[in-house]
Amino acid sequence: MKREIISDIYDMIRKGIENYRAATDVVTKTDIYDIIEDTFNSLLKVEDDAISVEEVSRCLREAYFERKSPMERTQKQMLEVIIQRGILNTFAKPVRGEVSIESSDDNYGKNVKIRLVGTADRVEDDCVVMFRIVKELPEIPYAEHFMQMNAYLHIFNKEEGVIAYFDNDGNEVEFIVPKNEALYKETIRRVRILHTLLKNGVVPVVEPSNMCSTCPYNELCYYPSEDKERIGFWSRGRWSELRKQGSREEKVW
């Protein structure tokens, strides 16, 4: 008797849900996909007058496309990023920081300031800490993470940082990273390049790496060899031309 009553209740609930979905005059008040998309976009949003540490540490071409013509992600792709950030934020204490970089702008005959912005997972008294979830624990830090950490060390004025990697099985490895001036100068150079190319609508050259196969913009980079060579040389030539226009001495503030 009890099972029959429970079964009848389930049938009533099921029919009620089906009738609700079938009703033409019912408007859904909340679209879960919109919530996911808004959350995902908020994680990637960067101000127009700023370049993020994440942008400048990865392929500049990918960063350019993310700004100019972002690829539409599936709900699964967006959720993976959101969930990963959420897990890391459980033990992170995010701290946002920035530095101002001066670069010449010949369109206005004056210097302009570009902000390099970033959010470190934790900033302790003696170091910066960064957490990353990876499929396989590396033997040395990934290049983009090394550049990110070095930028944070300069932004927050620390001498060393710790990059901690976790895999899906709960294993962990960490690396101590010292501050590196030469790498920071290269980071600043990439900030200026990306800022100039974004401003002038010039697509950066391809930066081949093992990340290309999973990049959402892969098809925009790998075209027939003649076009690839022609466009690659044009982009490099165009950047050289733009670089010569701003030949004044540039300072980092």
N, C-alpha and C positions, 0 to 999 in steps of 0.2 A: 504493500500500500504506500509506504513512504517513498519507494523508488518511483512509483507511478506519479505521485504528486510532484516530485522533483523533476521528472521528465516533462510533465505538463507545464511546469514553470519555465523550463528551458525553451520549450516550444513557443510559449507566449512571448518570451524575451526575443527569440530569434525572429518571429513574425513581426514583432514591433520594430526591430531594427530594419528588417527588409522593407516594411511599409514606410519607415522614416526616410530611407535612402531613395525609395521610389517616388516620394512626394515631389512634384515639380515646383511647388511653391516654397520649399525649404531651402534656405540659403545658408551655406556653411559659414559660421562666424569666424572661424580660425582655420587657416590653411597651414598645416604642419610644414609643408615644403617651403612656404614663404618664411617661416620662422627659421628653418635650417639655413636657407639661403642668406637671410639677413645676418644671422650669426656668423656664417662663414665669411661673408664680405667684410664684416666689421673686424675680423682677425687680420685681413689683408690690406685694409684701407691705410693709405699713406697720403699725407698732405701734398699738394702740388709743388710747394716750395721745398720739399724735403725728399731725401733718398734714404731708404731704410737699410740697416745693416744686413738684413736678409736679402734684399735686392742686389746689393753690390757684391755680396759674397758668392752668389751663384752666377749662372750664365746671364750676361747682360742682355742677350737677345730675348731670353725668356722673360726677364724683368720688363723689357720694353713692350713685349706683346701683352703682358699682364696689365700694363697701364693703358695701352692704346686700343687693343681689341681682345679683351679677356675671353678665354675659351669657356663655354658653358660646361659646368661640371654636373655629373649625375648626383643624385641624392646620396648614394653610397660613398662616392669620392669625398663629398663635403662632410659627411658624418665621420669618416675616418679621421679627417683633420681635426674636427671639433672634439671628438672623443679623446684623441691623443693629447691635444692641448689640455683638455679637462683633467686627464690622469696626471699629467706633469704638474699642473697647477695645484694638485693636492698637497704636494710638499714644496712647491716653489713659493717665493714671495716676490713677484714681479716688480722690478724697479725700472722706470723709464728714464732715459737720459739722452742727451744730444750734444753735438759740437757744431760750431759754425765754421764753414769753409768759404773762403773768398775766391771768386772766379770772375774773370773778365767777361763782359757782355758788350760786344761791339755794336749791337743793334741800338744800344742806348748810350754808348760811349762812356760807360762807367762800370765799376765792379759790382757784382751781385753776390749775395750771401746764400749759400746752399746749406741746409741743415742735414747733417747725418744723424738719424734718429734710430734708437733701438731700445728694446726691453730685455734686460737680463733676468734670468730666472731667480737668482739671489745675488745680493751684494753684501758680503760680510766685511768685517773690519779689515781683514788682511787679504781678501781675494774675491773674485767673482766666480760664481758657480753656474754651470749650464747643464741641463739635463736633456738627453735625447733618447728616443726609442728607435731601435734599429732591428732589422731582421737577423743580422749576424754581427756579433761583437767584433770591432776592428782591432788590428794589432797596433795601429797608430791612429790619431784623430783624423777624421775626414777633412780634406782641404778647406771646404766651405765653413766647417765648424771652427777650424783653427783660425780662419780669417775673422769670423764673427767674434770669437772670444778675444782676439787681439784688439778688435775695435772696441769692445766693451772695456777692456783694460785701460785704454786711452780715454774713453768717455768718462769712466768712473775713477780714473787716476789710481789704478791698482797695479802692483808689480807682477802678480801671477794669478792664474785662474785654474779652475778645475772643471774638466769636461767629463761628465758621468754618462756612460751609455748603458741602456738596459735592453735586453732582448725579450721576446714574447714568453720565454720560459722563466723569466725572473732572474736571469744571470746578469751580472753587472761588472763593468770594468771602468776605471777612471784614469785620466791623464792630467798631469800638472803641466800647464802651459805658461811659459814666461812671456813677458812683454817684448815685442819685436818692433823696432822703429822702421826697419826697411819694409816690412810687410804693411805697416800702417801707411807709409808713403804710397805704396801700391794701391791700398784701399782708397786713399784720397784721390789718386789718379783715376781710378775706376768710377768714383763718385762724379768727378768732373766730366768724364766721358759720357756716362749715362745721362747726366743732366743736359749736356750739350746736344746729344742725339735726340733726346725726348723733345727738347725745345725746337729743334729744326726738323723733326719728323723723319729722321734717318735711322733705318733699322741697323742695329749693331751686327758685326760679322759673327759667323757661327763659331762657337767655342766648343769643339768636339770633346765629349767625355763619356764615361760609362752611364751617365744619367740621361743621355739623349734618347735611348730606346724607350724610356718610360715618360718622357716629357710630353705634355699635352699638345705642344706646338711642333712636334717632330716633323709633321708633313709640311710645315711652312719652311723648314730648313733644308730638307733633303729632296732636291729636285734633280732633273737631268744634269749631268756633269758640266755641260757647256754653260748652262744658266747659272749653276752654282759657282763656277769659276768667274764668270762675267760679273755677277752681282756681288760676289765676295770682294773682288778687286775694286769695284765701284764704291762699295761701302768704306773700304780702307782709304781709298783716295779722297772720298768726301770728308771723312773724319780728319785726315791730314790737312785738308783745305780749311775746315772749321777751326782746327787747332792753331793754324798759322794766324788766323784772324785775332785770336786772343793770345798774343805773344807776350803780354805784360807779365811781370813777376807776380805769382800768386802766393798768397799767404794762408796759413791755417791758424785759425783763432781758437 
